[in-house]
Amino acid sequence: MNKTTGNPGKQKLVRDISANTVQTLITQVFGFVIFYITSKYLSKDEFGEFNWAIAIGSTIIATASLGLDLVFVKRVASGQNVMLISGIHFFHTVIVGIVVCMGAFVIKLFLPVFNGLHPLIFLIFINLALANIANSFKLCLNGLESYRQLALMALFANIVKIGMILFLFVIQRFTVFNVVLAYMFTSLVEFIIGYYLVNKSITAIVKPVLNFGEYKYFILESLPQLGVVVFDSALARIDWILLGIISTSAATAEYSFVYKIFEYSKFPLMIVAPVLLTRFSKMFVDPASIDDRNRSEINMFFRLEMFIITLIPIVLITLWTPLMDFITDNKYGGVNEINYWILAPCVPLVCIVNFLWTLGFVQGQLKAIMFITIAVSLFNILCNSMLIPVYGQMGASLSYLASTVLQLVLYLVFVRQVEMKLNYVKLLVAMLNMAVAVAIAKFSGTHVVISCLIAVAIHIVLGFATQQVNYKQLREVIGKKQAANR
């Protein structure tokens, strides 16, 4: 009989990351296929308008969340009353959905000129409201560390979505309106599956709960996060929104395409971030219990994440124009090469920022996080307002890079790093390795595929040579994963 040996905490971390990898991989792969089909087969004007409407709607939904989402995950992960907390959050998302949809309906009725210019707004707001309610159950499962259930939910919902998208394409009904309807139906399916899985996980029926006392306390606890959420939304989507207002739908389509590819470049972060939040929430219930072993484990996994996460932008930088022009029929390749070059360094920078944000959040440094986010977001809005009229999409990319650098500096200065601290010299070396690998490959003068292989090979060699990763770590991770799965 096989016995599980070694450090149980590390085994659980590996198991959680492995399970979260599955659900994140499912979501991202299916999401990328859908994104690719819509970007390629919708016109630039349609694709730009679609993304602009989503940017507006998601910003409004995020603001209306009042910062409850992250506090919700933290409370569930900390072992508080799941039924009560889930019921309150469920109630809140339902109310937000009703208000948002009513607002969109009023605009549709009384502002026909605006509705004529932006005909997708009403349907997209309905879709986002449904998705926000479904997200309540995703957040609950994340707090419960039910990553296998999240993977199941992601699999079913995305099979439905991609099935409908492909069906529309096959029957030649692939229009932007039908795509939005497919998104709406998928959000409804996701809600049903999420509701069932949460009820199964907690062996009880979750219902919307209006408990004024607890609801008030929940909101008061979350209010410091409201500023973070509002300005984080501005940081994430103000460039899309301003491009849609100042420039054209085609320009918005081009930038939203490269920005989405940038977001997909952060795939390893999407895996680790939710696991890190729940793990830190548990660890910081009693900060005194955090020992050198905990710190060593986190640093090891973070170095591995940095080593892996920098591979994606290395590959895309070296292959960008020929690859993207080939897969999009010359729509989004050459016009976006400089933009991706500018956004690519943000991938490892955002990875570090996320770690520091998580650390500050679980330590209760909500005011510091709020002020940092407000400062960075105002800076981002100012930069976009100044640079987009002059440089267009490149101005939006430069604004995001400058804002990310400022955000990292502020987090390094203001977030307490006593119980848990990363080796920032190692992280700087990881970024330098990325830059050296790309520079040598680009100046090699070889075919782009050969350049890509050269860049990846140099990155791997430098990673081992500078001790970003070593064979002992890899054997340990693989060994712990095998033990955890027994």
N, C-alpha and C positions, 0 to 999 in steps of 0.2 A: 504493500500500500504506500502511495506517495505521500510524503509529508511536506507541508509548507514550512519552509525555513526562512531565516533571515528576519529583517526588520518589517513587522506588520504594517507600520505606517507608510514605509516606502512602497511596499507591495500594493497597498490601497491606492496610493498616489498614481502608481503605474496603471493599476486596473481602471481607475477613474479616467485617466487620460486616454487609455485604450478605448474604453466605452464611449467617451465623448468624441474621440476621433471618428468612430463609426458614424454617429449621428451628424457630426459636422461635415464629414466627407460626403454623406448622402445629400445633405442640404446644399452644399457648395457645388457638387458635380451636377446635380439636377438643375440648380439655379443657374449655373454657367451655361448649360445647354439651352435653357429657356432664354437667357440673356442673349446668347449668340444668335439664336433664331430670330428673335425680335429685332436685334440691331441690324441684322443682315437683310431681312425681308420687309421690314417697315421702312418707309422713306425717312430721310434725315429729319424732315419737318415733323412727321408723326412721332418718331422716336424721341426727338427733343421735347415735344409737347408732353408726351407720356411721362418722361422723366421729370420735367418741370412740375407737372401736377403732383407727382409723387413726392417731390421735394417739399412743396407747399404743404401738402396734407400730412406728411410724416412729421414736419416741424410743429404743426398745430397739435397733432396727437401727442407728441412728446411733451409739449408744454402743458397740455391738459392732464398728463399723468401726475403732475405735481411732485415728481421725484419719488413716488411711492414704489416704483418697480425694484430698485436696488435694495431699499430698506426691506421690502417684502422678501426678497431672496435671503438677505442677511438674517431676518427673523426666523424664517423657516429653517435655515441651516443651523441656527443657534438652538433649535429644539423648542421653540415657543409653540403656542396653541395653533396648530396648522389649520384646523377646521375654521376657527374664528378669523384668523388672518387671511386665509384664502377666500372666505366668504365676503369679507370687507373689500378685498382687492377686486374680486369678481364684480361686486356691486359697483365699484368705482368705474371699472372699464365699460360696464353696460351703460352707465349714465353718460360717460364721456362719448361713447358711440352714438347715443341718441342725440345729444347736443350737437355734435359735429355734423351728423347727417341732416338734422333740422336746419342748421346754418347753411349747409350746402344747398338744401332745397329752397330756402328763402332767396339765396343768390340766383338760383336757376329761374325762379318766378319773377323776381323784381329787378334783376340786372341782365336783361336779355343781350345787351351789347357784350358784356364780359363773358356771358355764357357762350355767345357766338364765337368769341376769340379763343375761349378755353372750354370746349364742349366736353372734355373728359373729367372735369373737376368733380361733378356730382357722383358719378359712378366710382371714381377712384377713392373718394372720401368714404363711400359705403364699404368698399373693399378694405380700406385701412382700418375702419372702425371694427369690422369683423375680425381682421387679423390681430388687432389690439386685444380683443376679448380672448381670442385663442391663445395669445401670448401670455395671458395671466396663468394659464395652466402649464405652459412651458416653463415659466419662471418658478412655479411651485415644484415641478418635477426636478428642476435644476437645484433648488434649495434642498430637496430631499435626496439629491445625488442619485436620482433614478435615470442614469444616462442610457441604459438599455431601452427604457420606455420612450425616452426622447428620440432615440434612434428609430424605434418602431413608428413613432408618430411622424418623424421626418420622412421615412420611407413611404408610408401610405399616402401622405399628403402630396409628396412630390411626384409619385407615380400618377396620381390623379391629374395634377397640373400639367405635367409633360405630356400625358396621354391626350388631354384636351387640346393642348397647343398643337401637337402633331396631327390630331384629327382635323382641326381647322385648316391646317396647311394642306393635308391630303385632299380635302373636299373643296379646296380653293375658296375658303371663307376666312382667310387669314387677314382680318382687318384689325385696326387698333381697338375698335369698340368691342369686337368679339374676344380679343385678347384680355381686355379688362374684365369682361363677363366671366371668362375662364378663371381669372385670378379671384374674383368674388366667390365663385362656387368652391374653389380650393380652400379659401379661408374658412368657409362654412364647414367643410369636411374636416379641416384641421381643428376647429373648435369642438366638433363632436368627438373626435378621437381623443383630444386632450382632456376633455371633460370625463370621458370614460376611464382613461388611464389614471387620472388623479384620484377619482373615486375608488378605483381598484387599489391604488397604492396606500391610501389612508383608511381603506375599508369603511368608508362613510360617504354620504351623499353631500357634496358641496353645493350650497345655495347662496345666492346673493344675500348678504347680511348688512342691515343698516343698524349698527350699534353706535349711537351718537357719541358716547364716551370714548370707546375704543377708536372709532373713526377719527375723532378730533385729535386724539393722542397720536394716532398713526400719521395724520397729516402734519402735526406739529413736529414730530420726529423727522419727517421727510422734507420739511420746508427748506432747510439749508441746501438740500439737493435740488430744489426747484431751480435756483439760479444756475446750478451746474447743468441741469437738463436743458433749460432754455438756451443757454449760451453754447452748450455742447452741440445742440441741434443747429445753431447758427454757424458754428465752426464747421460742421459736417456738410451742410447744404446751402449756406448762404451764397457760395460761388455759383451753384446751379441756378438759384433763384435770381441772382443779379445778372447772370448771363442771359437768362430768359427775358429779363426786363430791359437791359441795356443793349444786348446784342440780338441775335436771331435764334430761331428754333434749331437751325442747322448747327450753329456754333454750340448751342447747349447739348445737342446730340453728340458732337465730336468730343466735347470735354467730359460729358457724363460717361461716354464709352471708356475713355482712358482712366477716368476715376474709378469706374467699376473694376477694371483690370487691376488697378492699384489695390483696391479692396480685396480682390481675390488673391493678390500677392501676399496678404497677411494671413493666409490660411492657417499656419501653425499657431498663430496668436488666437484665432477663433477657437482652437481646441483647448489651449491651456488656460485662457482668461477665465472662463466660468468655473473651471476646476480650482484655479488659484483663489478665486473669490470665496467659494464655499470652504476650502481648506483653511484659508487665513481666518475666516469668520470663526471657525471652530478653535483654531490655535490661539486666537487673541481673546477668547473667553477668559483664559488665564495666561496672560503674557509671561508670567514667571516660569511657566512650564516649558517655554521655548528654549531649547538647548542647542549646543553646537551641532548635534546630529541633524536637527531640523533645518538649521541654517545651511548645512552642507548639502542636504538633499535638494533644497530649493535652488541653491546656486548651481548645482550640477544640472538639474533639469532646465534651468534658465539658460545656461551656456549652450546646452544641446539645442534648445529652441532657437537661440540666436544663430548658431551654426547652420541650422536647417532653414530658418526663415530668410537668411540672406541669399540662399541658393536661388530662390524664385526670381527676385529682381535681377540677379546676375544673368540667368537664362534669358529673361525677357528683354533686357537691355541689348544683349548681343544679337537677338533674333528679331527685334521688334518690327521694323518696316516690312521686310519680305514676308514674315509670318502673318502679321495682321492684314496686310494688303491682300495676301492670298486667301485668307479665310473670310474676309469681308468684301471681296470684289473691289479692292482699292478704295474703300470708303473711309476707313479709320486707321490706316497704317502710317503712311508718310506724314500726314497732317498732324499726327499725335506723337511722333518720335521724341521731339524735344520735351513735350509735356511729361512723358513717362520718365525720361531721364531726370527731370526735376523732382517728380514725385517718388521715384525709387528709393532715395536715401531716407525718406520718411518711414519706410517699412521697419527697419530696425529701431529707429527713433521712437515710433509709436509703441513698439514692443516694450521698451524701457519705461516710457510714460505710463503704460498700462500697469506695469508692476508697481510703480510708485503711487499711482492712483489707488490701486487695490490696497496697498499698505496704509495709505492715509485714510481710506474709507473705513477699514476695519478698526483702525485706532481712534475713530471718531473725530478726525480732523476735517469735518464737513465744511466749516467756515473757511479754512485755508483752501480747500479744494474749490469752493464756490468763488472765492476772490481770484484764484488763479484762472479758473475757467472764464470768468467775466472779463478779466484783463486780456486774456489771449483772444477771446471771441471779438471783443471790441477792436483789438489790433487787427484781427483777420478781416473784419468788416471794413475797417479803414483802408487796409491794403487792397482788398478787392475793389472798393469804390474808386481808388486811385489808379490801379493797374489794369483793370478790365477794359475801361474805355480806351486805353492806349495800346495794350498788348493782347487784348482778347483772352482766348483760352490760356495762353502762356502766362498772362497776368494772374489768372486764378491759380495756376500751378505754383507760381512763385509766392503768392500770398499764403498758400497752404504750407509750403516748406518753411517760410519764415515764421509762421505761427507755431509750427511743430517744434522748431528749435527753441523759440521763446518758452513754450509750454514745458519742455524738458528742463530748461534752466531754472524755471520757477519751482518746479516739483523738487529738483535737487536741493534747492535752497530752503524750501519751507516745509517739506514732509519729514517727520521724525523717522530716523533710521537707526534706532537703538537695538530693538529686539531682532530685527531682520534687516540685513544690508547686503547689497550685491557688490561683487568685485567689479567696479566700474572701469578699472584698467583693462581687464579681460574683455569687457564690452567694447571699449574703444579699439582694442586690437582687432576684434571681430569685424568692425566696420572698416578699419584700414585694410584688412585682408580682402574684403569685398571690393574696395576701390582699386587695390593693386591688381586683383584678378581681372577686373573689367578693363582697366587701362592697358595691361599687357595684351589681352585678347583683341581689343579694338585696334591696337597699333600693330598687330601681327601681319595685317594685310592679307589674311587668308579668307577662304570662303566663310560665310557667316556660320554655317554649321560647325566647321572646324574651329572657328573662333569661340563658339559657345562651349565646345568640348574642352578647349584650352582653358577657358575661364573657370569652368567647373573643376577641372583637374587642379589648377593652381589654388583655388579656394580650399579644396580638400587637403592638399599638401600643406598649405599655410595653417589650416585649422589644426592639424596634428602637430605641426612644427612649433606652433605658439601655444600649445596645450589648451586650445579652446575645447578640444575633445580628445579623448585618448581611448585606446583599446580596452583598458580596464573599465572605464565608464560604460562603454558600449556593451561589454560582456555582462556587467552588473545589471544594466537596464534590461537586457534580454533575459538574463537569468531570473530577475525579479518578476518580469512579466509572465514567464513560463510558470513560476511558482505560484503567482497570484491567480493564474487561470486553472490551477489544479483543483 
